[in-house]
């Protein structure tokens, strides 16, 4: 896959590494994917909480 400069910049801002470094080590990939999953779960919980407040 070709990565655009914007994608590379976002990867650096979010995870402090570029796609090349991400792809070199499995430990990096696991750490990034764990952070992504944690962020997803946190956002999902916030959304559910907001929905419950809106529908009272």
Secondary structure, 3 states (H helix, E strand, C coil): CCCCHHHHHHHHHHHCCCHHHHHHCHHHHHHHHHHHHHHHHHHHHHHHHHHHHHCC
